[in-house]
Every structure is written in structure tokens, then in C-alpha cells.
Amino acid sequence: MAHIKNLTLGAGLALAGVLLPGSLFAGTESKAVVETTTKSIITGDLGVNFVSEYISRGAMQENKGVIAQPYADLYFSLYEGEGFVNKVALNLGVWSSFHSTHTLAPSNARFPAWYEFDYTPGVSVTFAKNYTFTASYFEFDSPSDAFDASRNINLNLAYNDTDILGAFALHPHVAYLRELDGVAATGVGSSGNYYELGVAPALPAYGPVTITFPVTAGFGSNHFYAENKAFGYASGGVNASIALACIPAQYGTWAVNLGATYYYLADQNTAGGDLDNNRFVFSGGIGATF
């Protein structure tokens, strides 16, 4: 937030009247200095999460060692209004996954621990007050050369049902990912389709703690999953965000995040039967919004 102080001519004269003899400015009406706040058109978030297993769209990526996943996002507000279209924003995001086990990295890898680097530019449009549609370009790269680059288009539609259900809002979303080039998370096809359905109900905040219960299911077509299977996975979990009031607000809003998620992986996503279909993933991290 930028704080701008506007000193009017009358206020300037009033100030001078304090510093100079009163007879010089007799009868001048003093005006208070007005402080206005300008809302920034740029917001964002950043942080890092640690997970016990890395599962991407139902495909196991790593389940051993330390897995750290830093991220950062910037959101540029392009438009806000009261009509059918309420907001338009440009989104720029980066995300990485670092693995202590050097997952699939060749012996001559320059960055053996840097398993994945993603960047996801996109545009989001909020319309009819509660609907937000986001179209993004997703590119998945591997600085450790663990896999070839994958380029994708991702479409997401989210609905804020708070006006209808209040504290019991489900916050549903649907998503569609289309592979353009290379192979996505499953490592199978090169032109597959991925479909996702999810909700994320939350408990009313209790002091600094906010608890959400995300539930997600993923499906594929056109050989997104092995054997051209349609069902990929289902997951459900609980996440707690604990605000850190000890950090001054001018440094952003910081929170510690803790989570536990249960995954049921379809047979084609269990590394040829080497993994149990039932997975429990634990996570923890710290992040800030600004």
C-alpha cells in the first residue's frame, strides 16, 4: 500500500499561520492534511512447502528423501468494474521441486537436486461476481534433466458460493489441461487431456487459524494415463493455515501451513504395482501474501 499525503493550499497557509505572526494570516481557515491510500494493482504470494511425497495429477514423482517446493506468484490487476465482468488480472507464477535423492537425474546433471521448474503465465477473468475463469500456459521443465520439457494449456473455472452457503461454502472448481508438446505429469502420452473436479470447504477462522478440507478427483483421456485409463486418482485432506501476527504487516501477511492428504491412486499410477494404491502425504511450510 502506498500512502500519499496531499497538502492543500489552505492547509499550507494554515501551517504558515502557526509559524508566522497570527495577524499576517488573520481570518484564514485551516484545513486538515488529508491522507489517502492508493490500492496497489500488483499483489502476490511466495513461500516454500515441504512434502513427504510428491504426487502430480495422480502420478507419483518421488516418495523418498527431502522434497522442498518453493513458489512465487504475481497478480497484475488490469480492470475492476461493476458490470458483468468484474475483474481482469494477469497472473505470472513460478514453482519448483527440489529432491535430495536426485530423482532420475543423470550422473552428469548440472543441477541434480532441481527436479522440476514450472512457469505458468495466464489471465483470469471474474464475471457475474462469483465466477473466475483462468486460462494459463503451463510449462514443466527439469533443470536436472530428469524428464523432457512439457508444454500445456490449462483452463480453470472456480465458483465462490459464499453468497449461497455462507460458512458452509464448498468453493468448487473444474479444470482442464491439454498437452501441447512433450509429456505431462504421467509420463505416458504427448497429446493427452486431463480433467479435474474439486471442492475446498473451510471452517470459520478461529483466531489466527484457518482450516480447509480440499477434495479432488482427476481423470484423463487420449492416453494421458497409461493404458488410456479414464480414472486417475481421488484425494481428500485437511490443511491448517496459522497467521503469524508477530511479523509486521508492512512485510506482508505471513502464515505457517500444515496439511495431511489421502490419495487413492488408480492401478496405472502405482509404478507397475510397486506402490500401494493408498497414499498419505504430509506437508508443512511457510508463505506470505502481499
C-alpha positions in Angstrom: 0.0 0.0 0.0 1.3 3.5 -0.9 0.3 6.3 1.5 0.2 9.6 -0.2 -0.2 12.9 1.7 -1.9 15.7 -0.2 -1.3 19.2 1.3 -3.9 21.6 0.1 -3.1 25.3 -0.4 -5.4 26.2 2.6 -3.5 23.7 4.7 -0.2 25.2 3.7 -1.4 28.6 4.7 -2.7 27.3 8.0 0.7 25.8 8.6 2.4 29.1 7.8 0.0 30.8 10.2 1.4 28.7 13.0 5.0 29.5 12.1 4.4 33.3 11.4 2.6 36.1 13.4 -1.1 35.4 13.6 -2.1 38.9 12.3 -0.4 38.1 8.9 -3.0 35.3 8.2 -5.9 36.5 10.3 -9.2 35.0 9.2 -7.6 32.2 7.1 -9.5 28.9 7.5 -7.2 26.0 8.3 -7.7 22.6 6.7 -6.6 19.2 7.9 -3.9 17.4 6.0 -5.7 14.6 4.1 -4.0 11.2 3.9 -5.2 9.0 1.1 -4.4 5.3 0.4 -3.9 4.1 -3.1 -4.6 0.4 -3.7 -1.7 -1.3 -5.5 -2.5 -3.0 -8.8 0.2 -5.6 -8.0 -0.3 -8.3 -5.4 1.3 -11.7 -5.0 2.5 -14.5 -2.8 5.6 -16.5 -2.1 6.7 -19.3 0.1 8.0 -22.9 0.4 6.3 -26.2 1.2 7.9 -29.5 2.3 6.1 -32.7 1.4 6.6 -36.3 2.3 5.7 -37.4 -1.2 5.3 -35.6 -4.5 2.2 -36.7 -6.4 1.3 -34.7 -9.5 -2.2 -35.3 -11.0 -2.2 -38.7 -9.6 1.3 -39.8 -10.8 3.9 -40.5 -8.2 7.0 -38.3 -8.8 9.0 -39.0 -5.6 8.4 -40.6 -2.2 11.8 -40.6 -0.6 14.1 -38.1 0.9 13.6 -34.3 1.5 11.3 -32.7 -1.0 11.2 -28.8 -1.0 8.8 -26.9 -3.2 9.2 -23.1 -3.3 6.8 -20.9 -5.3 6.1 -17.3 -6.2 3.2 -15.5 -7.9 2.4 -12.0 -9.1 -1.0 -10.8 -10.0 -1.5 -7.6 -12.0 -4.9 -6.0 -11.9 -5.9 -4.9 -15.4 -9.6 -3.9 -14.7 -12.2 -3.8 -12.0 -15.8 -2.8 -12.5 -19.4 -3.4 -11.5 -20.8 -4.8 -14.8 -21.0 -8.4 -15.9 -17.2 -8.6 -16.0 -15.9 -7.6 -12.5 -12.2 -8.2 -12.7 -9.4 -9.0 -15.2 -5.9 -9.8 -14.0 -2.6 -11.0 -15.4 -1.0 -13.9 -13.5 2.7 -14.8 -13.5 3.8 -17.8 -11.5 6.9 -20.0 -10.9 7.1 -23.2 -9.0 9.9 -25.7 -8.3 10.5 -29.1 -6.7 14.0 -29.9 -5.2 14.7 -33.5 -4.2 17.6 -34.7 -2.0 17.5 -38.1 -3.8 18.3 -36.5 -7.2 15.3 -38.2 -8.7 16.0 -39.6 -12.2 18.9 -37.2 -12.6 21.8 -38.4 -14.9 25.2 -38.6 -13.4 26.4 -35.6 -15.4 23.4 -33.4 -14.4 24.4 -29.8 -13.7 21.6 -29.3 -11.1 20.9 -32.9 -9.9 18.6 -31.8 -7.0 16.4 -29.5 -9.1 13.9 -32.0 -10.3 11.3 -29.6 -11.7 10.8 -25.9 -12.6 7.4 -24.7 -13.8 6.2 -21.3 -15.1 2.6 -20.5 -15.6 1.6 -17.2 -17.1 -2.1 -16.6 -17.5 -5.1 -14.3 -17.5 -8.1 -14.6 -15.1 -11.5 -13.0 -15.5 -14.1 -12.7 -12.7 -17.6 -12.4 -14.0 -21.1 -12.4 -12.6 -19.5 -11.5 -9.3 -18.7 -15.1 -8.2 -17.2 -16.9 -11.2 -13.5 -16.8 -12.0 -12.2 -18.2 -15.3 -8.4 -18.6 -15.7 -6.6 -19.5 -18.9 -2.9 -20.3 -18.4 0.1 -21.7 -20.3 1.9 -24.3 -18.2 5.4 -25.3 -19.0 7.1 -28.1 -16.9 10.9 -28.2 -17.2 13.6 -30.3 -15.4 16.9 -28.5 -14.7 18.2 -31.9 -13.6 17.3 -33.4 -17.0 15.1 -35.9 -15.2 12.4 -35.5 -18.0 11.8 -33.6 -21.2 10.0 -30.3 -21.2 6.2 -30.4 -21.3 4.1 -27.6 -22.7 0.4 -27.4 -21.8 -2.7 -25.2 -21.8 -4.7 -25.2 -18.5 -8.2 -23.8 -18.1 -9.8 -23.4 -14.7 -13.3 -22.3 -13.7 -13.9 -21.5 -10.0 -17.1 -20.5 -8.3 -17.4 -18.7 -5.0 -20.6 -20.0 -3.4 -20.3 -18.0 -0.2 -23.4 -15.9 -1.0 -25.5 -19.1 -1.1 -23.9 -21.3 1.6 -22.2 -18.8 3.8 -19.8 -20.5 6.2 -20.6 -23.9 4.6 -19.4 -22.8 1.1 -17.8 -25.5 -0.9 -15.7 -23.3 -3.3 -15.9 -25.8 -6.3 -13.7 -25.7 -9.3 -13.3 -27.6 -12.6 -10.0 -27.7 -14.6 -8.9 -28.9 -18.0 -5.3 -29.4 -19.1 -4.3 -30.1 -22.7 -0.8 -31.4 -23.6 0.7 -29.4 -26.5 4.2 -30.8 -26.6 6.2 -33.3 -24.6 4.8 -35.4 -21.7 3.0 -34.1 -18.7 3.0 -35.5 -15.1 2.1 -39.1 -16.0 5.0 -39.7 -18.4 2.7 -41.5 -20.9 1.2 -39.6 -23.9 2.2 -36.4 -25.6 -1.3 -35.0 -26.5 -3.5 -36.2 -23.7 -6.3 -34.5 -21.8 -6.6 -34.1 -18.0 -9.8 -33.2 -16.2 -10.2 -32.2 -12.6 -13.1 -31.7 -10.2 -12.6 -30.3 -6.7 -14.1 -28.5 -3.7 -12.4 -26.8 -0.7 -14.8 -26.2 2.1 -13.5 -24.3 5.2 -14.2 -23.9 8.8 -14.8 -20.3 10.0 -11.5 -18.9 11.1 -10.7 -19.4 14.8 -8.3 -16.7 15.9 -5.3 -16.9 13.6 -6.1 -20.4 12.4 -8.0 -21.2 9.1 -8.8 -24.8 8.2 -9.8 -26.1 4.8 -10.8 -29.6 3.5 -9.8 -29.9 -0.1 -11.3 -32.9 -2.1 -10.1 -33.5 -5.6 -10.5 -36.1 -8.4 -8.6 -36.4 -11.6 -9.4 -38.1 -14.9 -7.7 -38.5 -18.3 -8.3 -39.2 -21.9 -6.3 -39.7 -25.1 -3.6 -41.7 -23.3 -3.0 -39.1 -20.6 -2.8 -42.1 -18.2 -1.2 -45.4 -19.0 -3.4 -47.9 -20.8 -5.7 -45.0 -21.7 -7.4 -45.3 -18.4 -10.0 -42.7 -17.6 -9.8 -42.6 -13.7 -6.5 -41.3 -12.3 -6.9 -40.6 -8.6 -9.0 -39.2 -5.8 -7.8 -37.2 -2.8 -9.1 -35.6 0.3 -7.2 -33.8 3.1 -7.1 -31.1 5.8 -4.9 -28.0 5.7 -4.4 -25.6 8.5 -3.0 -22.0 8.0 -1.8 -20.2 11.1 -1.3 -16.5 10.7 2.0 -15.1 12.1 0.9 -11.9 13.8 4.4 -11.3 15.1 5.6 -10.2 11.6 4.8 -6.5 10.9 2.1 -6.0 8.3 4.4 -4.0 6.0 6.3 -7.2 5.3 3.2 -8.9 4.0 0.8 -11.3 5.7 2.7 -14.4 6.8 1.4 -17.8 7.8 2.6 -21.3 8.6 0.8 -24.1 6.8 0.3 -27.7 7.9 -1.5 -30.4 5.9 -2.3 -34.1 5.5 -3.8 -35.6 2.3 -5.0 -39.0 1.5 -4.7 -40.2 -2.1 -6.2 -43.2 -3.8 -4.1 -43.8 -6.9 -5.5 -45.8 -9.9 -3.6 -49.0 -10.7 -1.8 -47.5 -13.7 -0.3 -44.8 -11.4 1.3 -47.2 -8.9 4.6 -47.8 -10.8 3.6 -51.2 -12.1 2.1 -52.3 -8.9 5.2 -51.4 -6.8 3.3 -48.8 -4.8 0.2 -49.2 -2.6 -2.8 -47.5 -4.1 -3.5 -45.8 -0.8 -1.0 -42.9 -0.1 -0.8 -40.4 2.8 1.1 -37.2 2.1 2.1 -34.8 4.9 3.1 -31.2 4.2 4.4 -28.1 6.0 5.7 -24.8 5.0 5.6 -21.0 5.3 4.3 -18.4 3.0 3.3 -14.7 2.6 0.8 -12.7 0.7 1.2 -9.1 -0.2 
